[in-house]
Amino acid sequence: MKFTEEHEWLRVEDDVVVVGITEHAAEQLGDIVFVELPSVGTEVVKDDEVVVIESVKAASDILAPIDGEITEVNDVLTDEPSKVNDDAMGDGWMFKMKASDATQMDDYMDEAAYKKFVG
């Protein structure tokens, strides 16, 4: 699993990258009340805004961590956005994508480095 400085996590499952936000980010946002997900089949470039999250505290954009194509979204979050608060690193995943250049993940932190990053 890899982590970005924007508090996203990336987990590779077979040849697909699963993306979500970290527990730290979910805690910082507070109660999440709305999640707008991208469309399946959307081609994205690293740092494109792909997800909008609204919480009781703020609205945030989730950026594409790598180049690729969105292959699946977690539709459950549309009706139950609080799943992100309940299980950010599991059932609260946001989208899956097929990486066009998986080496872009090499730039991100491992879990130990991320824990040090958030203190």
BAGUDREN-751259 format. One record per residue (C-alpha): x, y, z; residue in one letter. Coordinates in nm, 4 decimals, padded with zeros to 6 digits. Layout:
<recs>
u = X v = Y w = Z r = A
...
</recs>
This chain:
<recs>
u = 00.0000 v = 00.0000 w = 00.0000 r = M
u = 00.1215 v = 00.3499 w = -00.0839 r = K
u = 00.0203 v = 00.6893 w = 00.0528 r = F
u = 00.0190 v = 01.0394 w = -00.0961 r = T
u = 00.0835 v = 01.3686 w = 00.0812 r = E
u = -00.2816 v = 01.4492 w = -00.0004 r = E
u = -00.3808 v = 01.1655 w = 00.2377 r = H
u = -00.4911 v = 00.9186 w = -00.0264 r = E
u = -00.4054 v = 00.5497 w = -00.0142 r = W
u = -00.3387 v = 00.3260 w = -00.3123 r = L
u = -00.3552 v = -00.0518 w = -00.3021 r = R
u = -00.2691 v = -00.2721 w = -00.6002 r = V
u = -00.5044 v = -00.5677 w = -00.6543 r = E
u = -00.3938 v = -00.7748 w = -00.9528 r = D
u = -00.3434 v = -00.5065 w = -01.2202 r = D
u = -00.5923 v = -00.2602 w = -01.0724 r = V
u = -00.5150 v = 00.0245 w = -00.8304 r = V
u = -00.7763 v = 00.0855 w = -00.5578 r = V
u = -00.7844 v = 00.4436 w = -00.4239 r = V
u = -00.9356 v = 00.5945 w = -00.1094 r = G
u = -00.8586 v = 00.8475 w = 00.1610 r = I
u = -00.6778 v = 00.7625 w = 00.4811 r = T
u = -00.8334 v = 00.7325 w = 00.8247 r = E
u = -00.6407 v = 01.0467 w = 00.9180 r = H
u = -00.8089 v = 01.2402 w = 00.6346 r = A
u = -01.1530 v = 01.1032 w = 00.7235 r = A
u = -01.1039 v = 01.2109 w = 01.0852 r = E
u = -00.9890 v = 01.5567 w = 00.9794 r = Q
u = -01.2925 v = 01.6020 w = 00.7521 r = L
u = -01.5425 v = 01.4985 w = 01.0169 r = G
u = -01.8787 v = 01.3496 w = 00.9214 r = D
u = -01.8850 v = 01.3020 w = 00.5442 r = I
u = -02.2257 v = 01.3859 w = 00.3999 r = V
u = -02.1716 v = 01.3695 w = 00.0210 r = F
u = -01.9373 v = 01.1955 w = -00.2220 r = V
u = -01.9371 v = 01.2678 w = -00.5972 r = E
u = -01.7596 v = 00.9903 w = -00.7862 r = L
u = -01.6125 v = 00.9909 w = -01.1380 r = P
u = -01.7658 v = 00.8011 w = -01.4292 r = S
u = -01.6329 v = 00.4575 w = -01.5175 r = V
u = -01.4238 v = 00.4785 w = -01.8329 r = G
u = -01.2937 v = 00.8290 w = -01.7607 r = T
u = -00.9306 v = 00.8751 w = -01.8593 r = E
u = -00.7457 v = 01.0734 w = -01.5939 r = V
u = -00.4055 v = 01.2329 w = -01.5632 r = V
u = -00.2191 v = 01.2532 w = -01.2334 r = K
u = -00.3542 v = 01.5440 w = -01.0235 r = D
u = -00.6874 v = 01.5659 w = -01.2106 r = D
u = -00.9758 v = 01.6295 w = -00.9696 r = E
u = -01.1780 v = 01.3074 w = -00.9738 r = V
u = -01.3843 v = 01.2960 w = -00.6529 r = V
u = -01.5588 v = 01.5660 w = -00.4501 r = V
u = -01.6162 v = 01.4995 w = -00.0807 r = I
u = -01.8319 v = 01.7216 w = 00.1371 r = E
u = -01.8299 v = 01.6960 w = 00.5122 r = S
u = -01.9811 v = 01.8974 w = 00.7916 r = V
u = -01.6510 v = 02.0880 w = 00.8072 r = K
u = -01.5434 v = 02.1364 w = 00.4439 r = A
u = -01.5496 v = 02.0255 w = 00.0828 r = A
u = -01.2418 v = 01.8561 w = -00.0593 r = S
u = -01.1272 v = 01.7297 w = -00.3960 r = D
u = -00.9592 v = 01.3955 w = -00.4359 r = I
u = -00.6946 v = 01.3987 w = -00.7071 r = L
u = -00.5994 v = 01.1188 w = -00.9414 r = A
u = -00.2753 v = 00.9841 w = -00.7925 r = P
u = -00.1568 v = 00.8401 w = -01.1241 r = I
u = -00.2425 v = 00.8422 w = -01.4941 r = D
u = -00.4959 v = 00.5842 w = -01.6059 r = G
u = -00.8587 v = 00.4903 w = -01.6610 r = E
u = -01.1309 v = 00.4688 w = -01.3967 r = I
u = -01.2546 v = 00.1092 w = -01.4099 r = T
u = -01.4948 v = 00.0965 w = -01.1139 r = E
u = -01.6421 v = 00.3300 w = -00.8535 r = V
u = -01.7782 v = 00.2526 w = -00.5083 r = N
u = -02.1450 v = 00.3326 w = -00.5756 r = D
u = -02.2310 v = 00.2507 w = -00.2134 r = V
u = -02.0821 v = 00.5886 w = -00.1164 r = L
u = -02.3507 v = 00.7738 w = -00.3116 r = T
u = -02.6184 v = 00.6527 w = -00.0698 r = D
u = -02.3937 v = 00.5971 w = 00.2316 r = E
u = -02.1122 v = 00.8562 w = 00.2290 r = P
u = -02.0525 v = 00.7859 w = 00.5995 r = S
u = -01.8887 v = 00.4553 w = 00.4937 r = K
u = -01.5751 v = 00.6641 w = 00.4419 r = V
u = -01.5797 v = 00.7597 w = 00.8109 r = N
u = -01.6653 v = 00.4048 w = 00.9186 r = D
u = -01.3987 v = 00.2208 w = 00.7153 r = D
u = -01.1826 v = 00.4618 w = 00.5143 r = A
u = -00.9172 v = 00.2018 w = 00.4386 r = M
u = -01.1636 v = -00.0776 w = 00.3503 r = G
u = -01.5287 v = -00.0489 w = 00.2449 r = D
u = -01.4856 v = 00.3278 w = 00.2057 r = G
u = -01.2656 v = 00.2969 w = -00.1041 r = W
u = -01.3485 v = 00.5546 w = -00.3736 r = M
u = -01.2521 v = 00.4200 w = -00.7155 r = F
u = -01.0441 v = 00.1648 w = -00.8987 r = K
u = -00.8257 v = 00.2458 w = -01.1944 r = M
u = -00.6018 v = 00.0800 w = -01.4465 r = K
u = -00.2671 v = 00.2541 w = -01.4371 r = A
u = -00.1110 v = 00.3588 w = -01.7642 r = S
u = 00.2241 v = 00.4012 w = -01.5864 r = D
u = 00.2422 v = 00.2066 w = -01.2600 r = A
u = 00.5922 v = 00.3397 w = -01.1907 r = T
u = 00.4266 v = 00.6678 w = -01.0819 r = Q
u = 00.3405 v = 00.4886 w = -00.7577 r = M
u = 00.7107 v = 00.4641 w = -00.6761 r = D
u = 00.7013 v = 00.8331 w = -00.5767 r = D
u = 00.4619 v = 00.7719 w = -00.2876 r = Y
u = 00.5215 v = 00.6841 w = 00.0764 r = M
u = 00.4976 v = 00.3430 w = 00.2367 r = D
u = 00.2941 v = 00.3067 w = 00.5574 r = E
u = 00.5852 v = 00.3803 w = 00.7932 r = A
u = 00.6756 v = 00.6981 w = 00.6047 r = A
u = 00.3105 v = 00.8096 w = 00.5970 r = Y
u = 00.2732 v = 00.7600 w = 00.9731 r = K
u = 00.5816 v = 00.9744 w = 01.0245 r = K
u = 00.4402 v = 01.2323 w = 00.7797 r = F
u = 00.1144 v = 01.2758 w = 00.9751 r = V
u = 00.2963 v = 01.2617 w = 01.3056 r = G
</recs>
